[in-house]
Amino acid sequence: MSPRPRTRHLLATLALACAGAGVAAPAHADLPPGGGDNTPPKITVTIPPSPWEGWYPGPVDVTISATDAAGIEGLSYTLTGAQTGGDHSDFEPLNLTISQPGTTMITITATDTNGIQATAKYGVGVDLTDPSIEVGGSVTDGGTIRQGQVRTLTYACGDAPTGIASCAATGGLVSGGAVPTDTLGAHRITVSAVDHVGRSRTRSIDYTVEMPLLVINESPVIKGAPASIKVGQTLEATAGLWTPSAERVTYVWTRFGKVVGTGPTYTPTAADVGGRISLQATGHRDGYADTTVPFTTGFVLVERGDFAVGGPTVVTGSAHVGGTLSMTRPTVEPAPSITNLWTIDGEEYETDSPWLDLTAEHAGKTIGCVQIFSRAGYVDATSPCVFPGGATSVVVPGPTAPGAGGGAGGSTDAAWSVLAPTALKGKPVVGKRLRAVLPQLSGPAQTWTYQWLRNGKPIAGATKATYKVRKADRRRKITVRVTSTSPTGTVLVSTATPKRIAR
């Protein structure tokens, strides 16, 4: 703002003509009595040129002097206004400095030797204040603007003592105009203000232009929005709707904030049981910043899964002393760990083998079985056994007495049975050898064959009386199945109690 017109006019009027050169201001007085020099002294004020109508941007030095044909007898001045004080001299020029901000009036009196006086007034303005700059609008200093967004900057400059000579922004941006966003990266708009005496101030606004975001019209979600899901089932995400359309969408599946999978689908595992699965999706398009949808609506609770069991466990083999019963598991998805449980007269038999060699101890007893399927993250599934003919159990008949139904001498094989089962000797340690101890039979055998088993399954090539324990056997059960054949061709099978191999 400019000073009030009255102040400016006063300074312009009171400033002596040609202020920079210093011009005397004449004064008028009556002729002295008796005649003589009646010309008043000539007062001269020496001061630097004013930048604007008697105003200066800082302290200014002033020299006051006077001349007269009759000689100067006295010279004095008085300061009023912003700065006060005064001084006088008999003949020397007077030097002073106007340093106080505002308008100061210098009142000068010169007297010659005849007593004739001259007076003059000289106004000096001192502006020590830089202009002020006020900024506003929707642009934020240090903020971010996406390309395509409109952000405006308003600004105003002011200066109380001398007013504003110029107020402008970088690039000719007018107050209230939109700041440039054509170029990505850091930008600065500087507003500069200069007052009439040359004092100046600048103020800068910094902002960063980034690529625009995709507009999310419809957020990607988990299809069906299930409240829960079981291990082994699959969650699937939608792509959502974007403007402009996303060229691709990436997905992140999380459990309690921890990333557990990526891609448009996710199948929970055992580790997810009891947790809640959520989905994050990010849209991508060239020329646009990646735009992320933080979370879908709701979270999906993960529960234990169920096995798909293709039918019952089928038992094959002959239910007689010397025979072997064998479990054949159905198809099971996913692949489980299997526990084989045989029952004898309703009591569990301590073995995990899918084979049961029937001995004389089993004669007259009821045999049943089940298989239990287990896997981490799944509910255990029990598969009852089905015996030949569809029965859920089978009774092992007792031995036939010698001579019965076999002619005069009877059949010696009819009562041929295992008196003591096969056993194992040796340490169940990797690198050591286990040896099969032949079963005790009620009659002599003509041949013996061996098959070593790991967790109930045959080990390829392991068909000798001894077996060297391997690394693959660690933490697994190893046993041997011995098949005995009588001279007449009757077969007895006996399996040793398994030994678990140490780590």
C-alpha positions in Angstrom: 0.0 0.0 0.0 1.2 3.5 -0.7 1.4 6.2 2.1 -1.6 8.5 2.5 -1.7 11.2 -0.2 -1.3 13.9 2.4 2.0 12.5 3.6 3.3 12.0 0.1 2.3 15.5 -0.9 3.9 17.0 2.3 7.2 15.3 1.6 7.1 16.4 -2.0 6.3 19.9 -1.1 8.7 20.3 1.8 11.6 18.6 0.0 13.8 21.4 -1.5 14.0 21.5 -5.2 16.7 19.3 -6.7 17.1 17.5 -3.4 20.0 15.5 -4.7 22.0 18.6 -5.7 21.1 20.6 -2.6 19.3 23.9 -3.3 18.9 26.8 -0.8 15.4 27.7 0.3 15.2 31.6 0.3 13.7 33.4 3.3 12.3 36.9 3.4 12.9 39.5 6.1 12.5 43.3 6.5 15.4 45.6 5.7 17.6 46.3 8.7 17.4 49.8 10.2 19.7 52.3 8.5 20.1 50.3 5.2 22.8 47.8 4.3 22.5 44.1 3.2 18.9 43.1 3.4 19.2 39.8 1.6 18.4 36.8 3.8 20.8 33.9 4.0 20.7 31.1 1.5 20.0 27.7 3.1 21.3 24.6 1.4 20.4 21.0 2.3 22.7 18.3 0.8 21.1 14.9 0.7 21.3 11.8 -1.6 18.6 11.5 -4.3 15.4 10.0 -3.1 14.3 6.7 -4.7 10.7 7.8 -4.4 9.1 11.1 -3.3 11.5 11.9 -0.4 11.6 8.4 1.0 14.7 6.3 1.6 15.2 2.6 2.2 17.5 3.2 5.2 19.2 5.9 7.3 20.2 9.0 5.3 22.9 11.5 5.9 22.0 15.2 5.7 24.3 18.3 5.6 22.8 21.7 6.3 24.7 24.9 5.4 24.0 28.6 4.7 25.7 31.4 2.9 25.2 35.2 2.9 27.2 38.3 1.6 27.3 39.7 5.1 28.3 36.4 6.6 26.5 33.9 8.7 26.2 34.5 12.4 24.2 31.3 13.3 22.7 28.1 11.9 20.3 25.7 13.6 17.8 23.0 13.0 15.0 21.2 14.8 13.7 17.7 14.1 10.1 16.8 14.6 8.0 13.7 13.7 9.5 10.3 13.7 12.9 11.6 14.9 13.3 14.5 17.3 16.2 16.7 18.4 18.2 19.6 17.0 21.6 21.4 16.9 23.1 24.8 16.1 26.4 26.2 14.9 27.9 29.7 14.6 29.4 29.2 11.2 30.1 25.5 10.4 27.8 23.3 8.3 25.6 20.9 10.4 25.7 17.2 9.7 22.9 14.8 10.9 21.5 11.4 10.1 17.8 10.6 9.8 17.5 7.0 10.9 14.1 6.6 12.5 11.5 4.9 10.4 8.7 7.2 9.3 8.5 10.9 8.4 10.8 13.4 10.0 10.5 17.2 9.5 13.8 19.3 9.5 13.1 22.9 10.4 16.2 25.1 9.6 17.0 28.7 10.7 20.0 30.7 9.4 20.9 34.2 10.7 23.4 36.6 9.0 25.6 39.2 10.7 23.0 41.9 10.2 20.4 39.8 12.0 18.4 38.9 9.0 17.0 35.3 9.2 15.9 32.7 6.7 13.9 29.6 7.5 13.3 26.4 5.6 11.6 23.0 6.1 12.7 19.7 4.6 10.8 16.4 5.0 12.6 13.0 5.0 10.9 9.6 5.0 12.7 6.4 6.1 11.2 3.0 5.2 13.0 0.2 7.1 10.3 -2.4 6.6 10.3 -5.1 3.8 7.1 -5.7 2.0 4.7 -8.4 3.3 3.5 -11.4 1.2 0.3 -13.4 2.0 -0.3 -16.6 0.1 -3.3 -19.0 0.0 -5.3 -21.1 -2.3 -5.6 -24.9 -2.6 -1.9 -25.6 -3.2 -0.1 -26.8 -0.1 3.5 -25.9 0.6 5.5 -29.2 0.5 2.4 -31.1 -0.8 1.8 -33.4 -3.7 -0.4 -32.8 -6.7 -1.5 -35.5 -9.2 -1.3 -34.6 -12.8 -4.8 -33.5 -13.9 -5.7 -32.1 -10.5 -6.2 -28.3 -10.3 -4.6 -26.5 -7.5 -4.6 -22.7 -7.2 -2.3 -20.1 -5.6 -3.5 -16.8 -4.3 -1.1 -14.1 -3.2 -1.1 -10.4 -2.1 1.7 -8.0 -1.4 1.7 -5.0 1.0 3.9 -2.3 2.4 2.6 0.4 4.8 5.2 3.1 4.5 5.8 3.4 0.7 3.5 1.0 -1.0 4.1 -1.8 -3.5 5.9 -1.1 -6.7 5.6 -4.7 -8.0 4.1 -8.0 -6.9 4.5 -11.0 -9.2 4.9 -14.8 -9.2 7.2 -17.1 -11.2 6.2 -17.6 -14.8 3.7 -14.8 -14.6 1.2 -16.8 -12.5 -1.6 -14.4 -11.6 -3.1 -14.6 -8.1 -5.8 -17.2 -8.0 -4.4 -19.0 -11.1 -3.7 -22.8 -11.3 -0.1 -23.8 -10.6 1.6 -25.8 -13.5 1.3 -29.6 -13.3 2.5 -30.6 -16.8 5.9 -31.9 -15.7 6.4 -34.6 -13.1 8.8 -33.9 -10.2 9.6 -31.0 -7.9 8.2 -27.5 -8.6 8.6 -24.1 -6.9 6.5 -21.0 -7.3 8.2 -17.8 -6.0 6.3 -14.6 -5.2 8.4 -11.4 -5.2 7.4 -8.1 -3.8 9.3 -4.7 -4.2 8.2 -1.5 -2.6 8.8 2.0 -4.0 12.1 2.5 -2.2 13.5 -0.8 -3.5 13.0 -3.0 -0.4 12.0 -6.5 -1.4 10.8 -9.8 -0.1 10.2 -13.3 -1.7 8.2 -16.3 -0.6 8.3 -19.7 -2.2 5.8 -22.5 -2.4 7.2 -26.0 -3.1 5.1 -28.9 -4.4 5.7 -32.2 -6.2 3.7 -33.4 -9.3 3.1 -37.1 -9.4 1.4 -39.4 -11.9 -2.4 -39.5 -11.6 -4.1 -42.3 -9.8 -6.6 -44.7 -11.3 -10.1 -44.1 -10.2 -11.6 -47.1 -8.4 -15.2 -47.4 -9.5 -15.7 -50.9 -8.1 -13.2 -52.4 -5.7 -11.8 -55.9 -6.2 -13.4 -58.3 -3.7 -13.3 -62.0 -2.8 -15.9 -63.8 -4.9 -19.0 -64.8 -3.0 -17.8 -62.9 0.1 -17.8 -66.1 2.2 -17.7 -65.7 6.0 -15.5 -68.8 6.3 -13.6 -71.3 4.2 -12.0 -74.7 4.8 -8.4 -75.7 4.2 -8.1 -77.0 0.7 -10.8 -74.8 -0.7 -9.9 -71.9 -3.0 -10.6 -68.2 -2.6 -10.9 -66.2 -5.9 -10.6 -62.4 -6.4 -12.5 -60.2 -8.8 -10.6 -57.6 -11.0 -12.8 -54.7 -10.0 -13.6 -51.7 -12.3 -11.2 -48.8 -12.8 -11.1 -45.5 -14.8 -9.3 -45.6 -17.0 -9.3 -49.4 -17.1 -6.3 -51.1 -15.3 -4.0 -52.9 -17.7 -3.3 -55.4 -15.0 -4.2 -56.0 -11.4 -2.0 -57.7 -8.8 -3.2 -59.3 -5.6 -1.8 -59.9 -2.2 -3.5 -62.2 0.3 -2.8 -61.6 4.0 -3.5 -63.3 7.3 -3.7 -60.8 10.2 -1.5 -58.4 8.1 1.1 -61.0 7.1 1.4 -61.9 3.4 0.6 -65.5 2.8 0.1 -65.5 -1.0 -0.2 -63.6 -4.3 -2.2 -64.0 -7.5 -5.9 -64.0 -8.2 -6.6 -67.1 -6.2 -5.5 -68.5 -2.8 -5.9 -71.9 -1.2 -5.6 -71.8 2.6 -3.2 -74.2 4.3 -2.9 -75.7 7.7 -1.0 -72.6 8.9 -4.1 -70.4 8.2 -6.5 -72.4 10.5 -8.1 -70.0 12.9 -6.8 -67.0 11.0 -8.7 -64.5 8.9 -7.7 -64.0 5.2 -8.1 -60.6 3.6 -7.2 -59.3 0.1 -5.3 -56.3 -1.2 -5.4 -55.4 -4.9 -3.4 -52.9 -6.9 -4.2 -51.6 -10.3 -1.5 -50.8 -12.8 -1.5 -48.7 -16.0 1.3 -46.9 -17.9 1.3 -43.2 -17.2 -0.5 -43.7 -13.9 0.7 -44.3 -10.4 0.0 -47.8 -9.0 -3.4 -47.5 -7.2 -4.0 -49.9 -4.2 -7.3 -50.9 -2.7 -6.2 -51.5 0.9 -8.7 -54.2 2.0 -11.8 -55.9 0.7 -15.0 -55.8 2.6 -14.9 -58.4 5.4 -12.4 -61.1 6.3 -12.6 -64.8 5.7 -12.2 -67.2 8.6 -10.2 -70.3 7.8 -11.4 -73.6 9.3 -10.0 -77.2 9.2 -10.6 -79.0 5.9 -12.3 -82.3 5.2 -10.9 -85.3 3.4 -12.5 -86.6 0.2 -12.7 -90.3 0.9 -13.6 -92.5 -2.1 -15.2 -95.4 -0.2 -14.5 -97.9 2.7 -11.3 -99.7 3.5 -11.5 -103.1 1.9 -9.9 -106.2 3.6 -8.6 -109.0 1.5 -7.0 -112.4 2.4 -8.1 -115.6 4.1 -9.5 -115.5 7.6 -7.8 -118.7 8.9 -4.9 -119.5 11.1 -1.8 -119.1 9.0 -3.6 -116.6 6.7 -3.0 -112.9 6.3 -5.6 -110.1 6.2 -4.6 -107.0 4.3 -6.2 -103.5 4.3 -6.6 -101.7 1.0 -7.3 -98.0 1.5 -9.7 -96.1 -0.7 -8.7 -93.0 -2.7 -8.2 -90.1 -0.3 -7.6 -86.4 -1.2 -5.4 -84.8 -0.2 -2.9 -87.5 0.5 -3.1 -88.3 4.3 -1.0 -90.0 6.9 -2.6 -93.3 7.7 -3.1 -95.1 11.0 -4.1 -98.8 10.7 -6.0 -100.2 13.7 -6.9 -103.9 14.1 -9.3 -105.0 16.8 -9.4 -108.5 18.2 -12.7 -109.2 20.1 -13.2 -105.5 20.3 -9.8 -104.6 21.7 -7.2 -102.7 19.8 -4.2 -104.6 18.6 -0.9 -102.7 19.0 0.3 -102.6 15.4 0.2 -100.0 12.7 0.6 -102.4 9.8 -2.1 -102.8 7.1 -1.4 -106.6 7.3 -2.4 -109.0 10.1 -0.9 -112.5 10.2 -3.4 -114.9 11.8 -1.9 -117.3 14.3 -3.3 -119.9 16.6 -3.9 -117.0 19.1 -6.5 -115.6 16.8 -8.5 -118.8 16.4 -12.1 -118.3 17.4 -11.8 -114.6 17.7 -13.5 -111.7 15.9 -11.3 -109.5 13.8 -12.2 -105.9 12.8 -10.3 -102.9 11.7 -10.4 -99.2 10.7 -8.1 -96.7 9.0 -7.7 -93.2 10.3 -6.6 -90.5 7.8 -4.8 -87.5 9.2 -3.2 -84.4 7.9 -2.3 -81.0 9.4 -5.1 -78.5 8.9 -7.7 -81.3 8.3 -10.3 -83.0 10.5 -9.3 -86.7 11.0 -11.4 -89.1 8.9 -12.2 -92.7 9.9 -12.7 -95.4 7.3 -14.3 -98.6 8.7 -13.1 -101.9 7.2 -15.3 -104.0 4.9 -14.5 -107.7 4.8 -15.3 -110.2 2.0 -19.1 -110.4 1.6 -19.6 -106.9 3.0 -19.2 -107.8 6.7 -17.7 -105.3 9.1 -15.7 -108.1 10.9 -14.7 -111.7 10.5 -14.3 -114.7 12.9 -11.1 -116.8 12.6 -12.1 -120.5 12.7 -10.3 -122.8 15.0 -7.8 -125.4 13.8 -9.0 -128.8 12.4 -8.2 -131.8 14.6 -5.8 -134.3 13.1 -7.5 -137.0 11.1 -10.8 -135.0 10.8 -12.2 -135.0 7.3 -8.8 -136.0 5.8 -8.9 -139.7 5.5 -7.2 -142.2 7.7 -4.2 -140.2 8.6 -5.9 -136.8 8.4 -4.0 -133.7 7.1 -0.9 -132.6 8.9 -1.3 -129.2 7.4 -4.8 -128.6 8.7 -3.4 -127.8 12.1 -0.1 -126.2 10.9 0.2 -122.8 12.6 2.5 -120.2 14.0 3.4 -120.9 17.6 5.7 -117.9 18.1 5.8 -115.0 15.6 8.7 -113.7 13.6 10.9 -111.3 15.7 13.7 -108.7 15.0 17.2 -108.6 16.4 19.6 -105.7 16.1 19.7 -102.0 17.0 17.2 -99.7 15.1 19.9 -97.2 14.1 21.0 -96.0 10.7 23.9 -98.0 9.4 23.2 -101.1 11.6 21.7 -104.4 10.5 18.4 -105.9 11.6 18.1 -109.7 11.5 14.8 -111.6 11.0 14.2 -114.3 13.6 12.1 -117.1 12.0 8.8 -117.9 13.6 8.2 -121.1 15.5 5.7 -123.3 13.6 3.7 -126.3 14.7 5.3 -128.2 11.8 8.4 -128.0 9.6 8.6 -125.6 6.7 10.1 -126.4 3.3 10.9 -122.8 2.3 11.2 -119.3 3.8 10.9 -115.9 2.1 11.5 -112.4 3.5 10.0 -109.0 2.8 11.1 -106.0 4.8 8.5 -103.3 5.3 8.8 -99.5 6.0 5.7 -98.2 7.7 3.9 -101.3 6.5 4.9 -100.9 2.9 7.4 -103.2 1.1 10.9 -101.9 0.6 12.1 -102.6 -2.9 14.8 -105.2 -3.1 14.8 -105.9 0.7 14.1 -109.6 0.6 17.0 -111.2 2.6 17.1 -112.4 6.2 19.0 -109.2 7.2 18.5 -105.5 6.4 20.9 -102.6 6.7 19.0 -99.5 8.1 19.1 -96.5 5.8 18.8 -92.8 6.2 15.3 -93.0 4.6 14.2 -95.1 7.5 14.7 -92.4 10.2 11.6 -91.9 12.4 9.9 -94.7 10.5 8.8 -98.2 11.6 10.8 -101.1 10.1 9.6 -104.8 10.3 10.0 -108.0 8.3 7.3 -110.4 7.0 8.3 -114.0 6.8 6.4 -116.4 4.5 6.7 -120.1 5.3 5.6 -122.8 2.9 5.0 -126.4 4.1 6.0 -129.4 2.1 2.5 -129.8 0.9 2.2 -126.1 -0.2 0.4 -124.6 2.8 1.5 -121.0 3.4 1.9 -119.3 6.7 2.8 -115.6 7.0 4.2 -114.0 10.2 5.2 -110.3 10.6 7.5 -109.1 13.4 6.6 -106.3 15.8 8.0 -103.1 14.1 10.9 -101.1 15.5 11.0 -97.4 15.1 14.3 -96.1 13.7 16.1 -93.5 15.8 16.9 -90.0 14.4 
